[in-house]
């Protein structure tokens, strides 16, 4: 058992209001400079929708992540031999049109316009070329109802959703959407690290943050193509790759990342997860329907004496172990089974997790017409029995979070709904009857767990949501694997961090 610690973030999608405050906070700190105008290390997408960059989930085009190959794993982007042929030409790279041409307005037109009868206007100009442009897209172009239903129809995760349900989603009175905040997932098996010919991308062993050593970066941009989440960007001004750094300078001073700290809906949680490096290769190779459970199996119990002993032998100090025991992320993932990774079928083993949204209690038209009246007391029970009546299709959520495994999504949604039913009966009606307790038992939740889930979801303080370990940079542990000797089968090697002055 080789135990390491990882800083992870969790997003509670039921609480996201789509305000984009997180994106603006990140933009102001990290990407408000030349060459980074189009970059959004944090962005919030309206779903169903095509996302940013457009259709980033379409791996038949972008070829990000890993594939099962000959009993092991291989980059979907290319093999080693093919990588040499494509090193000067990579057709899988997203273009600027897939992102958007960043623009500003020529405000001097307002001040310098000659006197006349017409109202002067500020023309939009490209922030890259400085020339006038026609604004045709943006990072939130399909925000809320802005692009519906065209963008929703072209969501790659709608694959497998019955056509009649897709058609119902197009009806204005039935339009439904949720918000999906995204940052770099700082994966356990990062495809960007394995794809980089220069060995410029590395994963810090002390906290799992994936970083780019720009002194080594040679602008091959294989990392951009290999990342299935398209969270590595190319700076056209510096000629270097850039990405989310999980605000590690803030973490090292005891502060949450800017996106999490500024979150209006308080949807974000941060904590330490302990994981077993030795289990990663096997966990990344299982069949699609087993990926979530295999991924969870890599995460270790911080209260297990054997795990604690192995962690200490590997240089993890008491402060980190204590933070892991109090981690809200661990509770949601392992103790309560409510949090899931985004697109586990990419096999990068993402370490940012999501609690899927619980749909509004209004049904889809199925074989029989189901009508749920919000004034009826038993609405929640009807919804519990008919999860397929949810306006956000079960298959769609399964495509996003469980590699198509609907059983796991149903289990998570039932638990969330049972907690809602339990707390509503307890706080509003003041009576807990046998039917509610029976639902708790059926969902595999005790009363104590239901109350703990409710507290951490709705009443959590800042200290409850962000349990940050004490960073001791002078005691950091950096593992090293020679990238040239690494066979590239799973990309599990952590590249040594650059020394001071490199």
C-alpha positions in Angstrom: 0.0 0.0 0.0 1.5 3.3 -1.1 -0.6 6.1 0.4 -0.6 9.7 -0.8 -2.7 12.7 0.0 -4.8 14.7 -2.5 -6.6 18.0 -2.3 -10.0 17.6 -3.8 -13.0 19.8 -4.4 -16.7 18.9 -4.5 -19.5 20.7 -6.3 -23.1 20.4 -5.0 -25.0 21.0 -8.2 -28.4 21.3 -6.4 -27.1 24.6 -4.9 -25.5 26.2 -8.0 -27.3 29.3 -9.1 -25.3 30.0 -12.2 -24.0 33.4 -11.2 -20.5 32.9 -12.6 -18.9 34.7 -9.6 -16.4 31.8 -9.4 -15.4 32.3 -13.0 -14.9 36.1 -12.6 -12.9 35.6 -9.4 -10.6 33.2 -11.2 -10.4 35.4 -14.2 -9.4 38.5 -12.2 -6.6 36.6 -10.4 -5.1 34.3 -13.0 -6.0 35.0 -16.6 -6.4 38.7 -16.9 -3.4 39.3 -19.1 -2.2 39.1 -22.7 -2.5 35.7 -24.3 -4.9 34.5 -21.7 -8.0 36.5 -22.7 -9.9 33.5 -24.0 -8.9 31.3 -21.0 -11.4 30.4 -18.3 -9.8 28.1 -15.9 -13.1 28.0 -14.1 -16.3 28.2 -16.2 -19.9 27.4 -15.5 -21.9 25.6 -18.2 -25.6 25.4 -18.7 -26.7 21.8 -19.2 -27.9 20.4 -21.4 -25.6 22.3 -23.7 -22.4 22.1 -25.7 -20.1 23.6 -23.1 -16.8 25.4 -23.5 -15.0 24.8 -25.7 -17.9 23.8 -28.0 -18.6 20.0 -27.6 -15.5 19.4 -25.5 -17.1 16.0 -24.6 -16.9 14.8 -28.2 -13.9 12.6 -27.9 -14.4 11.1 -31.4 -13.1 14.5 -32.6 -10.9 15.8 -29.7 -9.5 12.3 -28.7 -8.9 13.2 -25.1 -8.4 10.7 -22.2 -7.5 7.0 -22.3 -8.7 3.9 -24.1 -8.5 0.3 -23.1 -6.0 -1.3 -25.3 -4.4 -4.8 -25.3 -5.2 -5.4 -21.7 -3.9 -2.0 -20.6 -4.5 1.7 -21.4 -3.3 3.9 -24.2 -3.9 7.5 -25.0 -6.8 8.0 -27.2 -4.9 10.8 -28.9 -2.2 8.6 -30.3 0.4 5.9 -29.7 4.1 6.8 -29.3 4.8 6.2 -33.0 1.8 8.2 -34.2 2.7 10.9 -31.8 6.0 11.4 -33.6 4.2 11.8 -36.9 1.7 14.3 -35.4 4.1 16.3 -33.4 4.1 19.2 -35.9 0.5 18.8 -36.9 -2.3 17.8 -34.5 -5.8 17.7 -36.1 -7.4 17.1 -32.7 -6.6 20.5 -31.2 -9.5 22.8 -30.6 -9.4 26.0 -32.7 -10.1 29.5 -31.5 -13.6 29.2 -33.0 -14.2 26.2 -30.6 -13.5 28.6 -27.8 -14.3 32.2 -28.9 -12.5 35.2 -30.2 -12.0 37.3 -27.1 -13.3 40.8 -27.6 -13.6 44.2 -26.1 -15.1 47.4 -27.3 -13.4 50.4 -28.9 -14.7 52.9 -26.3 -12.8 55.8 -27.8 -15.4 55.8 -30.6 -17.8 57.2 -28.0 -15.5 60.0 -26.9 -14.0 61.0 -30.2 -17.1 60.7 -32.5 -17.8 64.0 -34.2 -21.0 65.9 -33.4 -24.0 64.6 -35.3 -27.6 63.4 -35.2 -26.6 59.7 -34.8 -25.8 58.0 -31.5 -22.2 56.9 -31.5 -21.5 53.3 -30.6 -18.4 51.4 -29.5 -17.5 48.8 -32.0 -16.4 45.4 -30.9 -12.7 44.5 -31.6 -10.7 41.3 -31.2 -8.4 41.3 -28.2 -6.0 39.2 -30.3 -5.8 41.1 -33.6 -7.3 44.4 -32.5 -9.5 44.4 -35.6 -13.3 45.0 -35.7 -15.2 41.7 -35.5 -18.7 40.4 -35.5 -19.5 38.8 -32.1 -20.7 35.3 -32.9 -19.9 33.3 -29.7 -18.6 33.6 -26.2 -17.7 31.4 -23.2 -21.3 31.6 -21.9 -23.0 31.9 -25.2 -25.7 29.3 -24.4 -26.1 30.5 -20.8 -29.6 29.7 -19.4 -32.0 29.9 -22.3 -29.6 31.8 -24.6 -29.0 28.9 -27.0 -31.8 26.6 -26.2 -32.9 24.3 -27.8 -30.1 24.3 -30.5 -27.2 23.9 -28.0 -29.1 21.4 -25.8 -29.9 19.2 -28.8 -26.1 19.0 -29.6 -25.0 18.0 -26.1 -22.9 14.9 -26.6 -24.1 13.5 -23.3 -27.6 13.3 -24.7 -26.6 10.2 -26.5 -28.9 7.3 -25.6 -31.7 9.6 -24.3 -35.0 8.5 -26.0 -36.0 10.8 -28.9 -39.5 11.4 -27.4 -37.8 12.8 -24.2 -35.5 15.0 -26.3 -38.4 16.4 -28.1 -40.2 17.2 -24.9 -37.1 19.1 -23.6 -37.5 21.4 -26.7 -40.9 22.5 -25.5 -40.6 25.9 -23.9 -42.9 25.0 -20.9 -40.8 22.0 -20.3 -37.3 23.5 -20.7 -35.1 22.4 -17.8 -31.4 23.0 -17.2 -28.9 22.9 -14.5 -25.4 24.4 -14.1 -22.1 22.5 -14.3 -19.0 24.4 -12.9 -15.8 23.0 -14.2 -12.1 23.4 -13.3 -9.1 21.2 -13.9 -9.8 17.8 -12.3 -6.2 17.3 -11.2 -6.6 13.7 -12.2 -4.9 10.7 -10.6 -4.1 9.3 -14.1 -3.7 12.6 -16.1 -3.6 12.2 -19.8 -2.0 15.6 -20.2 1.0 14.5 -18.2 1.5 11.3 -20.3 1.0 13.2 -23.6 3.6 15.9 -23.0 6.7 15.2 -25.1 8.8 17.7 -23.0 7.8 16.3 -19.6 6.8 19.8 -18.7 3.6 18.8 -16.8 3.9 17.1 -13.5 1.7 16.2 -10.5 2.8 17.2 -7.1 3.0 14.2 -4.8 2.3 16.2 -1.7 -1.2 17.4 -2.7 -1.9 16.1 -6.2 -2.0 19.4 -7.9 -1.1 19.1 -11.6 1.2 22.0 -12.8 3.0 23.1 -15.9 6.7 23.9 -15.7 6.8 26.7 -18.3 10.6 26.6 -18.5 10.3 23.1 -20.0 7.2 23.7 -22.1 8.0 23.7 -25.8 4.4 24.5 -27.0 3.8 21.1 -28.6 0.2 21.4 -27.2 -0.3 17.7 -26.9 -1.5 18.3 -23.4 -4.3 20.5 -24.8 -5.5 17.7 -27.0 -5.0 14.9 -24.6 -7.0 16.5 -21.7 -10.5 15.2 -22.3 -11.9 18.1 -20.2 -10.0 20.7 -22.3 -8.7 22.4 -19.2 -5.2 23.0 -20.5 -4.8 26.1 -22.6 -2.2 27.6 -24.9 -1.1 31.1 -24.3 -0.6 32.6 -27.8 1.5 35.4 -26.4 4.1 33.5 -24.3 4.0 30.3 -26.4 3.4 28.2 -23.2 0.7 26.0 -21.9 -1.3 27.1 -18.9 -3.9 25.6 -16.6 -5.7 25.8 -13.3 -3.3 25.5 -10.4 -6.0 24.9 -7.8 -4.8 28.2 -6.3 -2.0 26.4 -4.5 -0.4 29.7 -3.2 -3.7 30.3 -1.4 -3.9 26.7 -0.1 -0.3 27.0 1.2 -1.4 30.0 3.3 -4.6 28.4 4.6 -7.0 29.9 2.2 -9.5 28.2 -0.1 -9.1 28.6 -3.9 -10.6 31.9 -5.2 -13.4 30.1 -7.1 -14.5 28.3 -3.9 -14.1 31.2 -1.5 -16.2 33.5 -3.7 -19.0 31.0 -4.4 -22.3 32.7 -3.7 -24.3 29.5 -3.5 -21.7 27.8 -1.2 -21.8 24.8 -3.4 -18.0 24.0 -3.1 -16.3 21.9 -0.5 -12.6 21.2 -0.1 -10.8 18.5 1.8 -8.0 15.9 1.8 -8.5 12.4 0.3 -6.0 9.6 1.0 -5.5 7.2 -1.9 -3.4 4.1 -2.8 -1.2 4.7 -5.7 -0.7 0.9 -6.2 -4.5 0.5 -7.0 -4.6 3.1 -9.7 -3.5 0.9 -12.7 -6.2 -1.8 -12.1 -8.9 0.7 -11.3 -8.3 2.6 -14.5 -8.7 -0.6 -16.6 -12.0 -1.9 -15.5 -15.1 -2.0 -17.7 -17.1 1.2 -18.0 -20.0 0.2 -15.6 -17.4 -0.6 -12.9 -15.4 2.6 -13.1 -17.1 4.6 -10.4 -16.8 1.8 -7.8 -13.2 1.0 -8.8 -12.3 4.7 -8.5 -13.9 4.8 -5.0 -11.9 1.8 -4.1 -8.7 3.7 -4.6 -9.7 6.2 -1.9 -8.7 5.0 1.5 -10.4 5.3 4.9 -8.4 7.9 7.0 -9.6 6.2 10.2 -8.1 2.8 9.3 -5.0 2.1 11.4 -3.2 0.4 8.5 -3.9 3.3 6.3 -2.6 5.7 8.9 0.6 3.7 9.4 1.2 3.5 5.7 0.6 7.2 5.3 3.1 8.1 8.0 5.7 5.8 6.5 5.2 7.7 3.2 5.8 11.1 4.9 2.3 12.3 5.4 2.3 14.2 8.7 -0.3 14.3 11.5 -1.9 17.6 10.3 -2.8 16.1 6.9 -4.1 12.9 8.4 -6.3 14.9 10.8 -7.6 17.0 7.8 -8.4 13.8 5.9 -10.5 12.5 8.9 -12.5 15.7 8.9 -12.8 16.1 5.1 -16.3 16.9 3.9 -15.3 15.6 0.5 -14.6 12.1 1.9 -17.9 12.1 3.7 -19.9 12.8 0.6 -18.0 10.4 -1.5 -17.3 7.4 0.7 -19.5 7.6 3.8 -22.7 8.7 2.1 -22.1 7.7 -1.5 -23.5 10.9 -3.0 -20.6 12.4 -5.0 -19.4 11.2 -8.4 -16.6 12.1 -10.8 -17.3 13.8 -14.2 -17.1 11.4 -17.1 -15.2 8.5 -15.5 -15.1 6.8 -18.9 -12.2 9.0 -19.8 -10.2 6.9 -17.3 -8.2 9.9 -16.0 -9.6 9.3 -12.6 -10.7 12.9 -11.9 -10.4 14.1 -8.4 -13.0 16.8 -8.5 -16.5 15.4 -7.6 -20.1 16.4 -8.2 -23.4 15.8 -6.4 -25.8 15.4 -9.3 -28.8 17.8 -9.4 -32.1 16.6 -8.0 -34.7 17.4 -10.7 -37.8 19.5 -10.1 -40.8 17.5 -9.0 -42.5 17.8 -12.4 -42.7 14.7 -14.6 -42.0 13.7 -18.1 -44.8 12.3 -20.3 -44.3 8.6 -20.4 -46.5 5.7 -21.5 -49.1 6.8 -19.0 -49.6 10.6 -18.4 -48.1 11.4 -15.0 -49.2 14.6 -13.3 -47.6 15.7 -10.1 -49.3 18.6 -8.3 -46.9 20.5 -6.0 -49.7 21.0 -3.5 -50.1 17.3 -2.8 -48.3 16.1 0.3 -47.2 12.8 -1.3 -45.4 14.4 -4.3 -42.0 13.3 -3.0 -43.1 9.7 -2.5 -44.5 9.6 -6.0 -41.2 11.0 -7.3 -39.3 8.5 -5.3 -41.2 5.7 -6.9 -40.9 7.1 -10.4 -37.4 8.4 -10.9 -37.8 8.0 -14.6 -40.3 10.8 -14.5 -37.6 13.3 -13.7 -37.3 16.2 -16.2 -33.5 15.8 -16.3 -33.4 12.3 -17.9 -31.7 9.6 -15.8 -29.7 8.5 -18.8 -28.4 12.0 -19.3 -27.1 12.2 -15.8 -25.6 8.7 -16.1 -23.8 9.7 -19.2 -22.3 12.7 -17.3 -21.3 11.1 -14.0 -21.3 7.2 -14.1 -20.2 6.2 -17.6 -23.9 5.3 -18.4 -24.5 3.2 -15.2 -28.1 4.2 -14.3 -28.1 2.1 -11.1 -25.6 4.4 -9.4 -27.4 7.6 -10.4 -30.7 6.2 -9.2 -29.2 5.4 -5.9 -27.7 8.8 -5.4 -30.9 10.6 -6.4 -33.0 8.4 -4.1 -30.7 9.3 -1.2 -31.0 13.0 -1.9 -34.7 12.8 -2.2 -35.1 10.7 0.9 -33.1 13.3 2.9 -35.5 16.0 1.5 -38.6 14.0 2.5 -37.2 13.2 6.0 -36.3 16.8 6.8 -39.6 18.2 5.3 -41.6 15.8 7.5 -39.5 16.6 10.5 -39.3 20.4 10.3 -42.6 21.3 8.5 -45.0 18.7 9.7 -43.2 17.7 12.9 -44.2 14.1 12.5 -42.0 11.2 11.5 -44.1 8.3 10.4 -43.1 4.7 9.5 -43.3 5.3 5.8 -40.5 7.9 6.0 -38.3 5.7 8.2 -38.9 2.8 5.8 -37.7 5.0 2.9 -34.5 5.9 4.8 -33.8 2.2 5.4 -34.5 1.3 1.8 -32.1 4.0 0.6 -29.5 2.8 3.0 -29.4 6.0 5.2 -29.8 6.2 8.9 -31.5 9.1 10.7 -28.2 10.4 11.9 -26.7 10.3 8.4 -29.8 12.1 7.0 -29.3 14.9 9.6 -25.5 15.1 8.9 -26.1 15.3 5.1 -28.7 18.1 5.7 -26.4 20.0 8.0 -23.4 19.8 5.7 -25.6 20.7 2.7 -27.6 23.6 4.2 -26.0 24.8 7.4 -22.3 24.3 7.0 -20.0 27.0 8.2 -16.8 28.0 6.3 -14.7 25.7 8.5 -17.1 22.8 7.7 -16.9 23.4 3.9 -13.1 24.0 3.7 -11.0 21.7 5.8 -7.5 22.6 4.7 -4.3 20.9 5.9 -1.2 22.6 7.2 1.2 23.0 4.3 4.8 22.6 5.3 6.6 23.2 2.0 10.0 22.5 3.6 8.7 19.0 4.3 7.1 18.3 1.0 7.5 14.9 -0.6 8.1 14.9 -4.3 8.2 11.5 -6.1 10.2 11.2 -9.3 9.7 9.0 -12.3 11.9 9.3 -15.4 9.4 10.3 -18.1 11.6 8.9 -20.9 11.8 5.5 -19.1 8.1 5.5 -18.4 6.2 3.2 -20.8 3.2 5.6 -21.1 0.8 2.8 -20.3 -1.2 4.6 -17.6 0.6 7.9 -17.0 0.9 7.2 -13.3 4.4 8.6 -12.8 4.7 11.9 -11.0 7.3 14.1 -12.5 9.7 15.8 -10.1 8.8 19.3 -9.3 11.2 21.9 -10.8 14.0 23.0 -8.4 14.3 26.6 -7.4 15.6 28.7 -10.2 14.8 26.2 -13.0 
